[in-house]
Amino acid sequence: MSQPVAKHMIEAWTAQETEHLMQWLEEPENQCKLQKGSSITKRQIISKTADQIPTKPSEKVGYK
């Protein structure tokens, strides 16, 4: 009989997911979106970033 997997283990970020997030954030065009006065809201940035990591909900991406 297999043991249940702890919830925090399911939601843990893999190295690949973290790397993908960092690569997206390092792109110059995406860095411009993060600048104050860019007319893009934090919620929009989180949504666009979460689109790049479909294995995580936007809430988790925003927290990360």
Secondary structure as GFF3:
##gff-version 3
##sequence-region A 1 64
A	DSSP	alpha_helix	7	11	.	.	.	ID=ss1
A	DSSP	alpha_helix	15	26	.	.	.	ID=ss2
A	DSSP	alpha_helix	28	34	.	.	.	ID=ss3
A	DSSP	alpha_helix	42	52	.	.	.	ID=ss4
A	DSSP	alpha_helix	58	63	.	.	.	ID=ss5
###
